[in-house]
Amino acid sequence: MSKLSVSPSPHFKSGITTQKIMLDVILALMPAVIASCLIFGPRALIIYAVSCGSCVLCEYFSRRIMKRTSTISDLSAIVTGVLLAMNLPVSINPLIVVFGSVVAIIVVKQMFGGIGQNFVNPALTARIILLSSFPSKMTTWTEPFAYLNDNIDSVSSATPLAMADANTDYFKMLMGIRGGCLGETCAVALLLGGIYLIARKVISPIIPITYISTVSIFSLILGQDPIYQILSGGVMLGAFFMATDYSTSPINPLGKFVFALGCGIITVVIRQFGSLPEGVSFAIILMNILVPHIENLTMTKPFGFVRTKKEASK
């Protein structure tokens, strides 16, 4: 008679690992990375390299100083580096990129315990800090394909959203031929990456669909061009790659819907009535902070569950 092997649960383990998920995200980001390098030139590669390299180094040394095991092999630092670079203009000083990496990895991520324990998105938080610290450098947009000319033509404005007019070329906006941060311009590339993540079941379609739909409908209600509002700024980047972050978004479907709905509404309100250059980063960060409350309000209760007086008072 053969002996049975006794072991603690779970007895069936999923083959999905953090490294595999992060690799899928990196692959999904590649179309937008390639598009940004073609649109803004070789300097874009420098920004990506500096951002990824400094993020990895920050994670490695901070983990050693904190006497924690190294986590650079899970590729999450590289994902943060790529996303941070995508939220920066191509003309940004590389030293500012390094400062943003320190904020994203050490302050936002590692000081709260590492991956999965940060309560706000590291890349977006770093962008907000940089925007507050270096407003002029963070809002200087380089014209597409300017690197092909002898002189670099930069357009300094509050945001590409301010350039809307009646002759808007939607095709150019789809292909990313406009000013903006590295990763937010080419909507087609971002859409391809988002579809890949959904097909691979890395992310749920609830957040991106709800976010984009809310921005579209709410913009239309306020008399704005919904197509322009979706294709300009960072809506596509935020909907597929920022708002869907596992650590900072709700788990259950209803919570995801409420979270994305709030992101969409706040984005449009900031764009319409605020003096900030863009609403996406601030909207997602604000909703990140509310995620624990959204989870408590939308979590499905087990059948027959009765709350005690102590639980009800919390």
C-alpha positions as CSV (number, residue, x, y, z in Angstrom):
1,M,0.0,0.0,0.0
2,S,1.5,3.3,-1.1
3,K,1.8,6.1,1.4
4,L,-0.1,9.4,0.9
5,S,1.9,12.6,0.9
6,V,0.4,15.1,3.4
7,S,1.1,18.8,2.8
8,P,-0.4,22.1,3.7
9,S,-2.9,23.8,1.3
10,P,-3.0,25.0,-1.4
11,H,-2.5,21.6,-3.0
12,F,-2.9,23.0,-6.6
13,K,-0.6,25.9,-7.4
14,S,-0.9,28.4,-10.2
15,G,2.0,28.7,-12.6
16,I,1.5,32.5,-12.7
17,T,4.3,34.4,-11.0
18,T,5.0,38.1,-10.5
19,Q,7.9,37.8,-13.0
20,K,5.6,36.3,-15.7
21,I,3.0,39.0,-15.1
22,M,5.6,41.8,-15.3
23,L,7.1,40.3,-18.5
24,D,3.6,40.4,-20.1
25,V,3.3,44.0,-19.1
26,I,6.7,44.8,-20.6
27,L,5.7,43.1,-23.8
28,A,2.5,45.0,-23.9
29,L,4.4,48.3,-23.4
30,M,6.8,47.6,-26.3
31,P,4.5,49.0,-29.1
32,A,4.2,52.3,-27.3
33,V,8.0,52.3,-26.5
34,I,8.9,51.7,-30.1
35,A,6.3,54.3,-31.3
36,S,7.7,56.9,-29.0
37,C,11.3,56.3,-30.1
38,L,10.2,56.6,-33.8
39,I,8.3,59.8,-33.0
40,F,10.7,61.6,-30.7
41,G,14.0,60.1,-31.8
42,P,17.0,58.4,-30.1
43,R,16.8,60.7,-27.0
44,A,13.7,58.7,-26.0
45,L,15.9,55.6,-25.7
46,I,18.2,57.5,-23.4
47,I,15.2,58.5,-21.1
48,Y,14.0,54.9,-21.1
49,A,17.5,53.5,-20.3
50,V,18.1,56.1,-17.5
51,S,14.7,55.5,-16.0
52,C,14.8,51.7,-16.0
53,G,18.5,51.6,-14.9
54,S,18.0,54.0,-12.0
55,C,14.8,52.2,-10.9
56,V,16.6,48.8,-10.8
57,L,19.6,50.3,-8.9
58,C,17.3,52.0,-6.4
59,E,15.5,48.8,-5.8
60,Y,18.7,46.8,-5.4
61,F,20.4,49.1,-3.0
62,S,17.3,50.0,-1.0
63,R,16.6,46.3,-0.4
64,R,20.2,45.7,0.7
65,I,20.2,48.7,3.0
66,M,16.8,47.6,4.5
67,K,18.2,44.0,4.8
68,R,15.6,42.5,2.6
69,T,15.9,39.9,-0.1
70,S,16.5,41.2,-3.6
71,T,13.5,41.5,-5.8
72,I,14.9,42.9,-9.0
73,S,14.4,39.5,-10.7
74,D,10.6,39.9,-10.6
75,L,11.0,42.7,-13.2
76,S,8.6,45.1,-11.4
77,A,11.3,47.8,-11.1
78,I,11.8,47.7,-14.9
79,V,8.0,48.0,-15.4
80,T,8.0,51.1,-13.1
81,G,11.0,52.5,-15.0
82,V,9.3,52.2,-18.4
83,L,6.0,53.7,-17.0
84,L,7.9,56.5,-15.4
85,A,9.7,57.3,-18.6
86,M,6.4,57.2,-20.5
87,N,5.1,59.9,-18.2
88,L,7.9,62.3,-19.0
89,P,8.6,64.6,-22.0
90,V,11.5,63.6,-24.2
91,S,13.4,66.9,-23.4
92,I,13.6,66.2,-19.7
93,N,17.0,66.3,-18.0
94,P,18.2,62.7,-17.2
95,L,19.1,63.8,-13.6
96,I,15.4,64.7,-13.1
97,V,14.6,61.2,-14.3
98,V,16.9,59.7,-11.7
99,F,15.2,61.8,-9.0
100,G,11.8,60.5,-10.2
101,S,13.1,56.9,-9.9
102,V,14.2,57.5,-6.3
103,V,10.7,58.8,-5.5
104,A,9.0,56.0,-7.3
105,I,11.0,53.1,-6.0
106,I,12.4,54.1,-2.6
107,V,9.8,56.5,-1.2
108,V,6.6,55.1,-2.7
109,K,7.4,51.4,-3.1
110,Q,10.2,50.2,-0.7
111,M,9.4,52.4,2.3
112,F,6.0,50.8,2.4
113,G,7.3,47.3,2.2
114,G,7.9,46.6,-1.5
115,I,5.8,45.3,-4.3
116,G,2.1,44.8,-3.4
117,Q,2.3,47.0,-0.3
118,N,2.4,50.5,-1.9
119,F,-1.0,52.2,-1.7
120,V,-0.5,54.5,-4.7
121,N,1.0,54.0,-8.1
122,P,4.8,54.6,-7.9
123,A,5.2,56.0,-11.5
124,L,2.3,58.4,-11.3
125,T,3.3,59.6,-7.8
126,A,6.8,60.3,-9.1
127,R,5.3,62.2,-12.1
128,I,3.2,64.4,-9.7
129,I,6.3,65.1,-7.6
130,L,8.3,66.0,-10.6
131,L,5.5,68.2,-12.0
132,S,5.4,70.1,-8.7
133,S,9.2,70.4,-8.5
134,F,10.0,71.1,-12.1
135,P,6.8,72.5,-13.7
136,S,8.4,74.2,-16.7
137,K,10.6,71.2,-17.7
138,M,7.7,68.8,-17.2
139,T,5.4,70.8,-19.6
140,T,7.8,71.5,-22.4
141,W,6.6,69.4,-25.4
142,T,8.8,68.5,-28.3
143,E,7.3,68.5,-31.7
144,P,7.1,65.0,-33.4
145,F,10.0,64.1,-35.6
146,A,11.9,67.3,-34.6
147,Y,15.0,65.2,-34.2
148,L,15.1,64.9,-38.0
149,N,15.7,68.6,-38.3
150,D,18.9,70.5,-37.4
151,N,17.1,72.5,-34.6
152,I,14.8,71.0,-32.0
153,D,11.5,72.7,-32.0
154,S,9.8,72.6,-28.7
155,V,6.4,73.9,-27.8
156,S,6.0,75.1,-24.2
157,S,2.4,75.1,-23.1
158,A,0.3,73.9,-20.1
159,T,-0.7,70.8,-21.9
160,P,-1.3,69.4,-25.4
161,L,-5.0,69.5,-24.5
162,A,-4.9,73.2,-24.8
163,M,-4.1,72.9,-28.5
164,A,-7.6,71.6,-29.4
165,D,-9.2,73.3,-32.4
166,A,-11.9,72.7,-35.0
167,N,-9.4,71.2,-37.4
168,T,-8.3,68.4,-35.2
169,D,-6.7,65.5,-37.1
170,Y,-7.8,62.3,-35.4
171,F,-5.6,60.1,-37.5
172,K,-2.5,62.0,-36.4
173,M,-3.6,61.7,-32.8
174,L,-4.2,57.9,-33.2
175,M,-0.7,57.5,-34.6
176,G,0.8,59.7,-31.9
177,I,1.9,62.6,-34.1
178,R,1.4,65.3,-31.5
179,G,3.2,66.8,-28.5
180,G,3.1,65.1,-25.1
181,C,4.8,62.7,-22.8
182,L,6.7,59.8,-24.4
183,G,4.2,57.0,-23.8
184,E,0.9,58.8,-24.0
185,T,0.9,60.0,-27.6
186,C,0.4,56.9,-29.8
187,A,-3.2,55.7,-29.0
188,V,-2.9,52.7,-31.5
189,A,0.2,51.3,-29.8
190,L,-1.4,51.7,-26.3
191,L,-4.6,50.0,-27.5
192,L,-2.6,47.1,-28.9
193,G,-0.8,46.7,-25.6
194,G,-4.1,46.9,-23.7
195,I,-5.7,44.2,-25.9
196,Y,-2.7,42.0,-25.3
197,L,-3.0,42.3,-21.5
198,I,-6.8,41.6,-21.6
199,A,-6.3,38.6,-24.0
200,R,-3.6,37.2,-21.6
201,K,-6.0,37.8,-18.7
202,V,-3.4,39.9,-17.0
203,I,-5.9,42.7,-16.5
204,S,-9.7,42.9,-16.4
205,P,-11.4,44.9,-19.2
206,I,-13.7,46.5,-16.6
207,I,-11.3,49.3,-15.6
208,P,-10.1,50.5,-19.0
209,I,-13.6,50.2,-20.6
210,T,-15.3,52.0,-17.7
211,Y,-12.6,54.7,-17.5
212,I,-12.5,55.5,-21.2
213,S,-16.4,55.4,-21.5
214,T,-16.8,57.7,-18.5
215,V,-14.3,60.3,-19.9
216,S,-16.2,60.1,-23.2
217,I,-19.7,60.4,-21.9
218,F,-18.9,63.0,-19.2
219,S,-16.9,65.2,-21.7
220,L,-19.9,65.0,-24.1
221,I,-22.2,66.2,-21.3
222,L,-19.9,69.2,-20.7
223,G,-19.9,70.1,-24.3
224,Q,-16.4,68.8,-25.2
225,D,-15.3,66.6,-28.1
226,P,-15.2,63.1,-26.5
227,I,-12.9,61.6,-29.2
228,Y,-10.3,64.4,-28.7
229,Q,-10.5,64.0,-24.9
230,I,-9.8,60.3,-25.2
231,L,-7.0,60.5,-27.7
232,S,-5.2,63.5,-26.0
233,G,-3.4,63.5,-22.8
234,G,-2.8,60.3,-20.9
235,V,-6.3,58.7,-20.8
236,M,-5.3,55.6,-22.9
237,L,-2.0,55.1,-21.0
238,G,-3.7,55.6,-17.6
239,A,-6.7,53.4,-18.4
240,F,-4.7,50.3,-19.6
241,F,-1.4,50.5,-17.7
242,M,-1.8,52.8,-14.6
243,A,-5.4,52.3,-13.2
244,T,-5.1,48.5,-13.6
245,D,-2.1,48.2,-11.2
246,Y,-2.8,45.2,-9.0
247,S,-1.5,46.8,-5.8
248,T,-3.5,50.0,-6.1
249,S,-6.9,49.0,-7.6
250,P,-9.8,47.0,-6.3
251,I,-10.1,43.2,-6.6
252,N,-13.8,42.6,-7.1
253,P,-15.7,43.6,-10.3
254,L,-18.0,46.1,-8.7
255,G,-15.1,47.8,-7.0
256,K,-13.2,48.0,-10.3
257,F,-16.2,49.7,-11.9
258,V,-16.6,52.2,-9.1
259,F,-12.9,52.9,-9.1
260,A,-12.7,53.5,-12.9
261,L,-15.9,55.6,-12.8
262,G,-14.3,57.8,-10.2
263,C,-11.1,58.1,-12.2
264,G,-13.0,59.1,-15.3
265,I,-15.1,61.7,-13.6
266,I,-12.2,63.3,-11.7
267,T,-10.1,63.4,-14.9
268,V,-12.8,65.4,-16.8
269,V,-13.5,67.7,-13.8
270,I,-9.8,68.6,-13.5
271,R,-9.5,69.1,-17.3
272,Q,-12.5,71.3,-17.4
273,F,-12.4,73.3,-14.2
274,G,-8.9,72.9,-12.8
275,S,-5.6,74.8,-13.5
276,L,-3.6,71.6,-13.6
277,P,-1.9,70.5,-16.8
278,E,-3.6,67.0,-16.9
279,G,-6.2,65.2,-14.8
280,V,-5.3,61.6,-15.3
281,S,-2.4,61.3,-12.9
282,F,-4.2,63.1,-10.1
283,A,-7.5,61.2,-10.7
284,I,-5.8,57.8,-10.4
285,I,-3.8,58.7,-7.4
286,L,-6.9,60.1,-5.6
287,M,-8.8,57.0,-6.4
288,N,-5.9,54.8,-5.2
289,I,-6.2,56.4,-1.8
290,L,-9.9,55.5,-1.7
291,V,-9.4,51.8,-2.8
292,P,-9.7,50.4,0.8
293,H,-13.0,52.1,1.3
294,I,-14.3,51.0,-2.1
295,E,-13.3,47.4,-1.3
296,N,-15.2,47.6,2.0
297,L,-18.3,49.0,0.4
298,T,-18.4,46.6,-2.6
299,M,-17.0,43.4,-1.2
300,T,-19.4,40.5,-1.6
301,K,-20.7,39.2,1.7
302,P,-20.9,35.4,2.3
303,F,-24.5,33.9,2.2
304,G,-26.0,34.0,5.7
305,F,-23.3,36.4,7.0
306,V,-24.4,38.6,9.9
307,R,-22.3,41.6,11.0
308,T,-21.6,41.9,14.7
309,K,-22.1,45.2,16.5
310,K,-18.4,45.6,16.8
311,E,-17.9,45.1,13.0
312,A,-20.8,47.4,12.2
313,S,-19.3,50.2,14.3
314,K,-16.1,50.2,12.3
